[in-house]
């Protein structure tokens, strides 16, 4: 891989949408030993795992975690690689606790789709317009697919409806 390709890949990875998301993550850095930690954020490409376990960049292992979808937990399992570390000796992100950035390696297509939906639905920067269905006045913004419009009813139209 050329330096240009590596740079382009790094830009793609760092620009992925991330959402703050805390969930229990099980991972196996050693054969037959399961560790557990908490995530801090999540993207379609990986997650940040808060841990004090001595993991090194490029370490690979199996991991699993659950997403709360439609009132039930949906399990995501795949192999992951330590993309970067953030410990006291090499603090890269001072606003993060000790841990590692993990890159998903072999995420199933269905799990990729599920993660995409989850991240998109929980991205606070994504807002949709709300307009009055009767008069078209702008009512504000709410979380939803960016650029889409939903409808409500403004106070004026609601009051005229009650009369």
Wavefront OBJ file of the C-alpha trace (Angstrom):
o trace
v 0.000 0.000 0.000
v 1.408 3.388 -0.991
v 1.685 6.332 1.364
v -1.105 8.083 -0.550
v -3.410 5.064 -0.144
v -2.601 4.896 3.582
v -3.381 8.603 3.953
v -6.663 8.276 2.045
v -7.673 5.303 4.214
v -6.804 7.217 7.400
v -8.934 10.164 6.264
v -11.863 7.843 5.488
v -11.569 6.141 8.884
v -11.263 9.353 10.883
v -14.195 10.955 9.085
v -16.621 8.137 9.868
v -19.623 9.206 11.867
v -19.152 8.469 15.542
v -21.729 8.473 18.267
v -21.190 8.497 21.993
v -22.243 5.026 23.047
v -21.511 3.075 26.184
v -22.003 -0.666 26.215
v -20.281 -3.707 27.692
v -17.740 -5.202 25.264
v -16.391 -8.739 25.657
v -13.037 -9.415 24.024
v -10.449 -12.225 24.000
v -6.900 -10.881 23.755
v -5.579 -14.218 25.048
v -6.808 -17.680 24.058
v -9.688 -18.871 26.221
v -9.619 -15.764 28.429
v -12.507 -13.323 28.059
v -12.080 -9.729 29.206
v -14.795 -7.144 29.529
v -14.709 -3.366 29.165
v -16.908 -0.429 28.222
v -17.078 1.399 24.934
v -17.061 5.206 24.762
v -17.968 5.753 21.134
v -18.983 3.733 18.117
v -18.795 4.013 14.347
v -19.461 1.584 11.521
v -15.706 0.969 11.352
v -14.901 0.439 15.018
v -15.215 1.580 18.606
v -13.220 3.036 21.461
v -12.717 0.535 24.286
v -11.941 1.836 27.755
v -9.435 -0.571 29.266
v -6.272 -0.677 31.309
v -5.315 -4.073 29.856
v -1.931 -3.853 28.135
v -2.946 -4.066 24.488
v -0.623 -3.121 21.656
v -1.312 -1.575 18.266
v -2.025 -4.271 15.681
v -3.208 -6.832 18.310
v -6.212 -8.716 16.917
v -8.925 -10.597 18.784
v -12.598 -11.510 18.786
v -15.084 -9.132 20.384
v -18.813 -8.885 20.911
v -21.262 -6.274 22.165
v -24.969 -5.507 21.991
v -26.950 -2.657 20.497
v -30.299 -1.673 21.996
v -32.632 -1.867 19.005
v -36.405 -1.913 19.160
v -36.462 -2.752 22.841
v -34.108 -5.717 22.605
v -30.393 -6.314 22.382
v -28.897 -7.132 18.991
v -25.540 -8.867 19.322
v -22.622 -7.813 17.117
v -19.586 -10.122 16.943
v -16.450 -9.869 14.825
v -12.681 -9.771 14.938
v -11.043 -6.434 15.650
v -7.598 -4.897 15.477
v -6.114 -2.343 17.858
v -5.739 0.666 15.555
v -4.277 2.982 18.209
v -3.623 3.075 21.933
v -4.307 5.804 24.474
v -2.528 4.989 27.734
v -0.685 7.193 30.227
v 2.622 6.531 28.452
v 1.313 7.546 24.999
v -1.764 9.733 25.523
v -3.130 10.604 22.048
v -6.520 11.925 23.108
v -6.475 13.671 26.460
v -10.281 13.812 26.629
v -10.485 9.978 26.478
v -9.828 7.648 29.381
v -7.167 4.952 29.016
v -8.038 2.517 26.277
v -7.733 1.600 22.627
v -9.322 2.427 19.310
v -10.510 -0.780 17.671
v -11.080 -1.356 13.969
v -13.629 -3.995 12.976
v -12.039 -6.509 10.596
v -14.641 -8.987 9.400
v -17.993 -7.448 10.195
v -20.839 -9.389 8.591
v -22.835 -7.457 5.996
v -25.978 -7.645 8.144
v -24.078 -6.324 11.195
v -22.598 -3.510 9.069
v -26.110 -2.500 8.016
v -27.354 -2.683 11.630
v -24.452 -0.506 12.821
v -25.068 2.008 10.021
v -28.706 2.310 11.027
v -27.846 2.626 14.724
v -25.121 5.243 14.210
v -27.305 7.269 11.843
v -30.246 7.215 14.237
v -28.114 8.312 17.203
v -25.983 10.986 15.539
v -26.908 14.191 17.368
v -25.638 16.284 14.461
v -28.286 14.806 12.182
v -31.452 16.842 12.366
v -34.566 17.052 10.253
v -36.917 19.993 9.677
v -40.326 20.076 11.321
v -43.038 22.124 9.598
v -46.711 22.690 10.298
v -48.760 20.348 8.124
v -51.495 22.981 7.769
v -49.733 26.284 7.153
v -46.165 25.214 6.380
v -44.549 27.352 9.118
v -41.185 26.122 10.364
v -41.535 24.536 13.843
v -37.904 23.688 14.481
v -35.576 20.734 14.160
v -35.436 17.292 15.739
v -33.258 14.235 15.523
v -33.835 12.386 12.296
v -32.475 11.867 8.796
v -30.617 15.036 7.794
v -32.373 16.980 5.066
v -35.733 15.249 5.519
v -38.909 16.936 6.718
v -41.500 15.802 9.218
v -44.776 17.469 10.098
v -46.527 18.692 13.181
v -49.070 21.391 13.938
v -48.273 24.922 15.087
v -50.107 26.579 17.986
v -52.087 28.908 15.700
v -53.397 26.059 13.557
v -54.072 23.944 16.643
v -56.094 26.752 18.250
v -58.131 27.277 15.069
v -58.802 23.538 14.963
v -60.227 23.584 18.530
v -62.736 26.346 17.730
l 1 2 3 4 5 6 7 8 9 10 11 12 13 14 15 16 17 18 19 20 21 22 23 24 25 26 27 28 29 30 31 32 33 34 35 36 37 38 39 40 41 42 43 44 45 46 47 48 49 50 51 52 53 54 55 56 57 58 59 60 61 62 63 64 65 66 67 68 69 70 71 72 73 74 75 76 77 78 79 80 81 82 83 84 85 86 87 88 89 90 91 92 93 94 95 96 97 98 99 100 101 102 103 104 105 106 107 108 109 110 111 112 113 114 115 116 117 118 119 120 121 122 123 124 125 126 127 128 129 130 131 132 133 134 135 136 137 138 139 140 141 142 143 144 145 146 147 148 149 150 151 152 153 154 155 156 157 158 159 160 161 162 163
